[in-house]
Amino acid sequence: MVLPIRNGVAPSYLWLQKGPWKTLLEFLILRFPNVSKEMWRSRLARKEVVDPEGKAFTETSPYRWGGRIFYYREIESETALPFEEHIIFQDQHILVIDKPHFLPVTPSGQFLHETLLVRLRKKYSLDHLSPIHRLDRETAGVIIFSTNIKSRGAYQTLFQRRVVTKEYEALAINLATYQFPFTHRSRIEPGTPFFRMQEAPGTPNSETHIERIERIGEISRYRLCPLTGRKHQLRVHLAALGIPILNDLFYPIAQPMGADDLSKPLQLLAKAIAFIDPITGQERFFQSQQKLANLRQSLGT
């Protein structure tokens, strides 16, 4: 690695595109409008923007398109999230975590140190830690990380082959037009805005098995077992059925972006995950200890 992991943060890299810029600093200022000129000058002065050989750039370094630069992301002001993750299981190959709502898994946008990956790297000195599968920032529950580069591929293959059983729970209004259990299949494609997905005509590429666990008044608790792993699949499927998950700000209609209301988490929980361990051959079953809102409390009864 050209730059080492620093305080849990791995370096980012960027390919330099063809353009009219005379210096690298000029390009960086225009390429990242939300990062101040002073911030880039500070990074360059600290020798934290380097080429693939580790040679540091300066303020006067000429811009040479076609190459790569490596640098550390920095966020001038990052809001602390008052929720803690918990370890479910750990061995020499994997680390299984019970993730809280609102905590992103990996750095993105306004989140860097307040992400599960960076937190775990710092707490347990696990520089080689890497998530094996996805879990939305808004979703709580079980997520698995690889701690061993040599065995990582074996666990990733489990998800690629779809031999991992995943179980979610969700709260939504009652669905009266279907007989449970049933399976919902559809084609999911990128939607609008860019962060949303949508159902579209065509051959189905997503599949979710749906059961009702509990019903009180107008609200039901559902068990969702995705047989495929499309982005936002469960949220898209329930919204398409007319029962969007409670507190979902993306579906069926995207709400204006703003500060998180920490008192209203998305009522979606990655409850359990099961598979045959590719290294030991053991049956693995990991379950979240978290619970969604109490139905009676949700209804004010």
N, C-alpha and C positions, 0 to 999 in steps of 0.2 A: 504494500500500500504506500502511495506517494506521501500522504500525510497520515499520521496515526489517528486512531479514535481519541478524541479529546473530551473529557468530561461526559462520556457516553455518546457523543455526537460523531458520526462518521463523516468524512469529507464528501462534499458534492463535487460533481464535475460538469463541464460544459464544453461542447464542441463549438469552435469559433466559425461562424458563418461568413460568407463573402459579403463585403460591404465597404463603405467609404471611410471608415474610422481610421484616424492616424495613430492613435495610441490605444492601448488596452483600456486605460482608465476612461477614455471617452466612450468606448463601447460599453463598458460595464454600467456607466451612469445612464445611458440610453436604454440598455437592455433591462435594467432593474430600476424602474422609475420610483418604486417605493423605498429604495435604499438610498440614503443621502450620499452626496459626493464625499462628505467628511468621513462617513463610515468606510467607503472604499479606500480612501487615502490612508485611513488608520490600518486597515487590513494589509494593504501593500507595504506600509511602513513596518508592520510586524512580521513581514515575510510569510504571510499566510495565504498568498495566491501564487501557486507554483505551476510549472509545466510537468509533463509526465516523467521527467528525470529528477524532479524535485528542486529545480532551479527557480528561485524566487523572482517574480516580476517587480518592477518599480513603477512610479508614477509616469516615467518617461518611456517605458517599454513600448516599442512599436507594435501595432496590431498586425498579426499575421494569421490570416484566415486559413482554416483547414486543420489547425492544431486543437489541443485540448488544454483547459486550465482546471486546476483543482483548488478548492477553497472550502472554508467552513461557513455554514449558514449561521447568521446571528440575528436575533430578534431583540430590538431595543427595549421593548416592554412586553412581557408575557404574563398573562394572568394565571395565578396558581389555581389548580383545581382541588377542592377540598375532599377528594375521594381517594381511597387507598385500594390498591389491588392486593390479592392474596394468593399465595402459592397453594396449589392443589396437589402437585406431584413434581418430583424432580429426580432424574437419574443422570447418567453420564451422556445421554443422548438428547433428552427433551426436558423442557420446563413447561408445566401446565399451569395456567394462571386463570383466576376468577376476576375478570375485568369489570370495573364499575362503568356505569353510564357516563357519557360525556368525555371520556378519556380516549384520545386517538391512539391507535396502535403504533403508527409510524409518523415521523415528522412530515408536516405538510402545512402550507399556508401560514397561519398565525401560531401554529403549535410546533414547538421544538423540544424543549426540556420537559414540558408537560405532556409527554407522550409515554405510552407504556414501554416501548422499546428503549428509549433513553433512560427512563427511570430504572428499569431492570439492569441495564448495563452498568449504571453508576452504583446501584445498591449492592450488586453481587459480583462486580468486576468481570462481567461476561462479554468481552469485546466481540466474540464471534456469534453472539445471539442474533437470531433471525426468525421472524414469524413464518410458520409453514402454511398458514391459510389466512383468509381475511375475516375481519369483524368490524362492522361500521362503528364509527365514533359514538353514535347515539345508542348503540346496542350494548347491553351488558352480557357477561357470561364467560363461558369456557373458550379459551384460545390456547393453541399449542405453539411453542417456540422450539427451534432447534438450537442446541448448545454445542453441537459437534459437526464440524464441516464434513468429516469423512462419512458420517451416516445420514447427513441431511437429505440427500437424494432419495434414500429409501423411504423416508417419511413423506416427502413431497409426492412420490409416485403413488402413495395410497390415495391421496386426494385426486390426482390426475386420473386414476383408474376407477374412481367413485366407489371405493370399497370401505369408506368411512361412513358410519351412521351418525347423523346429527339430528338432535331434537331441540326444538325451540318452543317457548311459550309466548303467547301474545294475548293482550286484552283488546277487544273491539266490540262493537255493537253486535246484536244477534243477527245471524244469517238464517232466514226462515225458508228460503226457496231451495235448499239442498238437504239431502238426507246424509247424515254422517255415518261413517267416514267417507270421504271421496278424494279424488285426486284432480288437481287443477293443472292443466297444461296450456302453455301459450308460447308465443315467440316474443322475446324481450330484446329490444334494441335501444341504443342511446336516444335520449329525448331532449326536450327543451325546458328550462335552461340546461347547460352542459352537464350539470351534476346529477340530473335526473335520468331515469330509465322509463321506458314505456312499452306497453304491449302493442304489437303490430301484426298485420296479416302475414301469413306464411307458415312454413313448417315449424312446429313447436320446438324450442330449444331449452325450455325450462319446465320443471315438474315439481309440484309440492303436494304431499299427502297431508290432509287436513282432518283433524278430529276436534270434537268439542269435549273439554274436560269438565266444565262447570258453567252453569248459567244462573245468574241472579238478576232479576229485573230485566233491564234493557241491555245488559252487558254480559258477554261470555268470555271465558278463558279457553283459548284454543291451543292444541298441540300441533305444531307444524314440523313436518319432516321433509326437508328439501332433498330431492333425488338428483338435482343439478345445483350448480353454484354460481348462478348469474348475479351480477351486482344488483343489490337492493331487491333480490327476487321475492322475498317474503312480503316486503312492503308493497311492491308492485302488484303481486297477486291478490293480496287482501283488498287493496284499494280498487282493483278491477272488479272484485266481487261485490263492491259496494259497502265494504266493512273496513275502512282504513284503520290501521292500528292507532290506539289512543295516543295523543300527543305527537303524532307524526307531522312535522312541519314541511315535508317534501311532497307527500301524497295525500289525497289525489291532486291537490293544488299547492304549488310551492308558496310558502308564506314569506313575507319580507324578512331579509336577513337582519339579525340583531343579536344582542347579548343573550346567552343561554339563560333560560329560566330553569335554574337547578331544581326547583320544586316540582317540575313537570317533565320527568324523563320519558323518553319513548318507551311505551309498554311492550318491549320486545326483549326477550332473554334467551341467550344461547344456553339452554338448560343442561344438555348432556352431549357427550361425544364418545363413540365406541369404535374399536378397530382391533385387528390382530397385529400385535407389535412385529414389525418386519425384522427386528434384530433378535428379540428373545422368543418370539412365537407365542407370547402370552396374550390372553384376552385382556384388552384395556377398556376400562369404563371410567370416565371422569364426569363429575356432576357439579354444577354450580350450587353454592349454598345461598345464593341470593333469591329473593322472591319479588314478584311484581306486586303492584298495589292490591290491597285487599278489596275484593269486589263490593262488599257491603260498605266499606269506607268510601269507595269511589262513588257509590250511589247515595252516600249520606245517610245510611240506615244503621 
